[in-house]
């Protein structure tokens, strides 16, 4: 699992238009200090969904080689 997460993180962080905090949320890294975690529970679901679509498109492009 760790290899998958690192591959995902590496690819996504190479895309300058994507937010590293949301990338980390996609791979379930704990963000911020405990106080921030207790107040920010949004989870960025819609943004994470978009990021996973970006990842899906990348993976699908490799399968079509």
VMD Tcl script that builds the backbone (N, CA, C; Angstrom):
set m [mol new atoms 195]
animate dup $m
set s [atomselect $m all]
$s set {name element resname resid chain x y z} {
  {N N UNK 1 A 0.817 -1.195 0.000}
  {CA C UNK 1 A 0.000 0.000 0.000}
  {C C UNK 1 A 0.860 1.258 0.000}
  {N N UNK 2 A 1.982 1.227 0.732}
  {CA C UNK 2 A 2.810 2.421 0.803}
  {C C UNK 2 A 3.359 2.795 -0.566}
  {N N UNK 3 A 3.723 1.813 -1.384}
  {CA C UNK 3 A 4.219 2.103 -2.726}
  {C C UNK 3 A 3.172 2.777 -3.585}
  {N N UNK 4 A 1.932 2.349 -3.452}
  {CA C UNK 4 A 0.839 2.988 -4.188}
  {C C UNK 4 A 0.689 4.441 -3.760}
  {N N UNK 5 A 0.708 4.668 -2.462}
  {CA C UNK 5 A 0.553 6.034 -1.955}
  {C C UNK 5 A 1.698 6.933 -2.412}
  {N N UNK 6 A 2.920 6.430 -2.374}
  {CA C UNK 6 A 4.050 7.260 -2.779}
  {C C UNK 6 A 4.019 7.541 -4.279}
  {N N UNK 7 A 3.618 6.567 -5.075}
  {CA C UNK 7 A 3.490 6.784 -6.524}
  {C C UNK 7 A 2.425 7.828 -6.819}
  {N N UNK 8 A 1.274 7.685 -6.161}
  {CA C UNK 8 A 0.187 8.657 -6.319}
  {C C UNK 8 A 0.666 10.052 -5.920}
  {N N UNK 9 A 1.283 10.159 -4.757}
  {CA C UNK 9 A 1.727 11.453 -4.250}
  {C C UNK 9 A 2.762 12.086 -5.175}
  {N N UNK 10 A 3.709 11.302 -5.638}
  {CA C UNK 10 A 4.739 11.820 -6.529}
  {C C UNK 10 A 4.140 12.361 -7.814}
  {N N UNK 11 A 3.273 11.577 -8.448}
  {CA C UNK 11 A 2.665 12.022 -9.705}
  {C C UNK 11 A 1.823 13.282 -9.482}
  {N N UNK 12 A 0.966 13.251 -8.485}
  {CA C UNK 12 A 0.041 14.359 -8.264}
  {C C UNK 12 A 0.780 15.634 -7.851}
  {N N UNK 13 A 1.837 15.509 -7.041}
  {CA C UNK 13 A 2.581 16.702 -6.623}
  {C C UNK 13 A 3.408 17.299 -7.755}
  {N N UNK 14 A 3.598 16.564 -8.845}
  {CA C UNK 14 A 4.263 17.117 -10.027}
  {C C UNK 14 A 3.325 17.976 -10.865}
  {N N UNK 15 A 2.038 17.964 -10.538}
  {CA C UNK 15 A 1.062 18.788 -11.253}
  {C C UNK 15 A 0.876 20.082 -10.468}
  {N N UNK 16 A 1.419 21.191 -10.974}
  {CA C UNK 16 A 1.450 22.421 -10.176}
  {C C UNK 16 A 0.074 22.992 -9.841}
  {N N UNK 17 A -0.944 22.628 -10.571}
  {CA C UNK 17 A -2.272 23.184 -10.313}
  {C C UNK 17 A -2.998 22.490 -9.154}
  {N N UNK 18 A -2.411 21.422 -8.626}
  {CA C UNK 18 A -3.057 20.683 -7.549}
  {C C UNK 18 A -2.497 21.082 -6.193}
  {N N UNK 19 A -3.370 21.085 -5.199}
  {CA C UNK 19 A -3.034 21.504 -3.843}
  {C C UNK 19 A -2.441 20.330 -3.058}
  {N N UNK 20 A -1.214 20.466 -2.558}
  {CA C UNK 20 A -0.590 19.369 -1.812}
  {C C UNK 20 A -1.382 18.919 -0.582}
  {N N UNK 21 A -2.097 19.825 0.052}
  {CA C UNK 21 A -2.908 19.444 1.222}
  {C C UNK 21 A -4.037 18.496 0.821}
  {N N UNK 22 A -4.616 18.729 -0.322}
  {CA C UNK 22 A -5.695 17.852 -0.775}
  {C C UNK 22 A -5.125 16.525 -1.251}
  {N N UNK 23 A -3.960 16.563 -1.862}
  {CA C UNK 23 A -3.286 15.318 -2.250}
  {C C UNK 23 A -3.053 14.462 -1.014}
  {N N UNK 24 A -2.548 15.068 0.054}
  {CA C UNK 24 A -2.333 14.319 1.298}
  {C C UNK 24 A -3.649 13.794 1.866}
  {N N UNK 25 A -4.708 14.570 1.749}
  {CA C UNK 25 A -6.007 14.102 2.233}
  {C C UNK 25 A -6.476 12.887 1.433}
  {N N UNK 26 A -6.153 12.857 0.141}
  {CA C UNK 26 A -6.537 11.710 -0.693}
  {C C UNK 26 A -5.883 10.417 -0.216}
  {N N UNK 27 A -4.686 10.534 0.332}
  {CA C UNK 27 A -3.998 9.329 0.809}
  {C C UNK 27 A -4.071 9.213 2.331}
  {N N UNK 28 A -4.995 9.965 2.897}
  {CA C UNK 28 A -5.351 9.883 4.311}
  {C C UNK 28 A -4.229 10.242 5.263}
  {N N UNK 29 A -3.381 11.177 4.862}
  {CA C UNK 29 A -2.402 11.709 5.819}
  {C C UNK 29 A -3.133 12.675 6.743}
  {N N UNK 30 A -2.770 12.672 8.003}
  {CA C UNK 30 A -3.346 13.610 8.961}
  {C C UNK 30 A -2.756 14.990 8.703}
  {N N UNK 31 A -3.617 15.962 8.517}
  {CA C UNK 31 A -3.164 17.303 8.194}
  {C C UNK 31 A -3.324 18.224 9.397}
  {N N UNK 32 A -2.325 19.070 9.632}
  {CA C UNK 32 A -2.407 20.079 10.670}
  {C C UNK 32 A -2.224 19.518 12.072}
  {N N UNK 33 A -2.320 20.416 13.011}
  {CA C UNK 33 A -2.204 20.008 14.410}
  {C C UNK 33 A -3.557 19.489 14.907}
  {N N UNK 34 A -3.610 18.931 16.100}
  {CA C UNK 34 A -4.879 18.371 16.600}
  {C C UNK 34 A -6.027 19.380 16.654}
  {N N UNK 35 A -5.714 20.642 16.932}
  {CA C UNK 35 A -6.773 21.658 16.982}
  {C C UNK 35 A -7.355 21.859 15.591}
  {N N UNK 36 A -6.494 22.009 14.583}
  {CA C UNK 36 A -6.982 22.170 13.208}
  {C C UNK 36 A -7.791 20.957 12.778}
  {N N UNK 37 A -7.332 19.769 13.124}
  {CA C UNK 37 A -8.042 18.550 12.751}
  {C C UNK 37 A -9.432 18.509 13.381}
  {N N UNK 38 A -9.561 19.012 14.594}
  {CA C UNK 38 A -10.858 18.958 15.255}
  {C C UNK 38 A -11.840 19.964 14.673}
  {N N UNK 39 A -11.346 21.075 14.120}
  {CA C UNK 39 A -12.239 22.078 13.562}
  {C C UNK 39 A -12.481 21.929 12.072}
  {N N UNK 40 A -11.508 21.459 11.340}
  {CA C UNK 40 A -11.667 21.316 9.888}
  {C C UNK 40 A -11.994 19.870 9.573}
  {N N UNK 41 A -13.262 19.590 9.417}
  {CA C UNK 41 A -13.709 18.225 9.116}
  {C C UNK 41 A -14.326 18.123 7.725}
  {N N UNK 42 A -14.097 19.126 6.899}
  {CA C UNK 42 A -14.731 19.152 5.588}
  {C C UNK 42 A -14.332 17.961 4.733}
  {N N UNK 43 A -13.081 17.566 4.804}
  {CA C UNK 43 A -12.611 16.431 4.021}
  {C C UNK 43 A -12.452 16.721 2.545}
  {N N UNK 44 A -12.856 17.896 2.095}
  {CA C UNK 44 A -12.710 18.291 0.694}
  {C C UNK 44 A -13.208 17.213 -0.270}
  {N N UNK 45 A -14.352 16.643 0.001}
  {CA C UNK 45 A -14.827 15.506 -0.779}
  {C C UNK 45 A -14.883 15.794 -2.278}
  {N N UNK 46 A -15.460 16.902 -2.688}
  {CA C UNK 46 A -15.564 17.191 -4.124}
  {C C UNK 46 A -14.197 17.402 -4.762}
  {N N UNK 47 A -13.302 18.082 -4.056}
  {CA C UNK 47 A -11.959 18.292 -4.599}
  {C C UNK 47 A -11.203 16.973 -4.660}
  {N N UNK 48 A -11.353 16.139 -3.623}
  {CA C UNK 48 A -10.688 14.833 -3.636}
  {C C UNK 48 A -11.225 13.969 -4.767}
  {N N UNK 49 A -12.507 14.053 -5.019}
  {CA C UNK 49 A -13.102 13.293 -6.122}
  {C C UNK 49 A -12.457 13.709 -7.440}
  {N N UNK 50 A -12.290 15.020 -7.638}
  {CA C UNK 50 A -11.651 15.514 -8.867}
  {C C UNK 50 A -10.212 14.996 -8.976}
  {N N UNK 51 A -9.477 15.005 -7.866}
  {CA C UNK 51 A -8.099 14.536 -7.884}
  {C C UNK 51 A -8.031 13.056 -8.231}
  {N N UNK 52 A -8.963 12.291 -7.732}
  {CA C UNK 52 A -8.982 10.861 -8.047}
  {C C UNK 52 A -9.329 10.641 -9.523}
  {N N UNK 53 A -10.118 11.529 -10.108}
  {CA C UNK 53 A -10.393 11.446 -11.548}
  {C C UNK 53 A -9.131 11.745 -12.356}
  {N N UNK 54 A -8.342 12.708 -11.891}
  {CA C UNK 54 A -7.059 13.009 -12.547}
  {C C UNK 54 A -6.166 11.771 -12.504}
  {N N UNK 55 A -6.092 11.128 -11.339}
  {CA C UNK 55 A -5.289 9.912 -11.174}
  {C C UNK 55 A -5.820 8.795 -12.063}
  {N N UNK 56 A -7.130 8.643 -12.107}
  {CA C UNK 56 A -7.742 7.616 -12.947}
  {C C UNK 56 A -7.387 7.833 -14.420}
  {N N UNK 57 A -7.470 9.062 -14.864}
  {CA C UNK 57 A -7.142 9.362 -16.264}
  {C C UNK 57 A -5.679 9.025 -16.569}
  {N N UNK 58 A -4.793 9.331 -15.628}
  {CA C UNK 58 A -3.381 8.999 -15.813}
  {C C UNK 58 A -3.194 7.485 -15.897}
  {N N UNK 59 A -3.770 6.749 -14.980}
  {CA C UNK 59 A -3.635 5.291 -14.972}
  {C C UNK 59 A -4.224 4.679 -16.243}
  {N N UNK 60 A -5.376 5.186 -16.655}
  {CA C UNK 60 A -6.015 4.668 -17.871}
  {C C UNK 60 A -5.159 4.954 -19.096}
  {N N UNK 61 A -4.463 6.089 -19.113}
  {CA C UNK 61 A -3.608 6.398 -20.266}
  {C C UNK 61 A -2.446 5.404 -20.358}
  {N N UNK 62 A -1.968 4.936 -19.219}
  {CA C UNK 62 A -0.881 3.946 -19.238}
  {C C UNK 62 A -1.377 2.587 -19.724}
  {N N UNK 63 A -2.601 2.272 -19.416}
  {CA C UNK 63 A -3.167 0.981 -19.822}
  {C C UNK 63 A -3.412 0.937 -21.330}
  {N N UNK 64 A -3.515 2.089 -21.953}
  {CA C UNK 64 A -3.788 2.136 -23.398}
  {C C UNK 64 A -2.518 2.193 -24.235}
  {N N UNK 65 A -1.355 1.999 -23.599}
  {CA C UNK 65 A -0.085 2.046 -24.343}
  {C C UNK 65 A 0.058 0.807 -25.214}
}
mol reanalyze $m
mol bondsrecalc $m
mol representation Tube
mol addrep $m
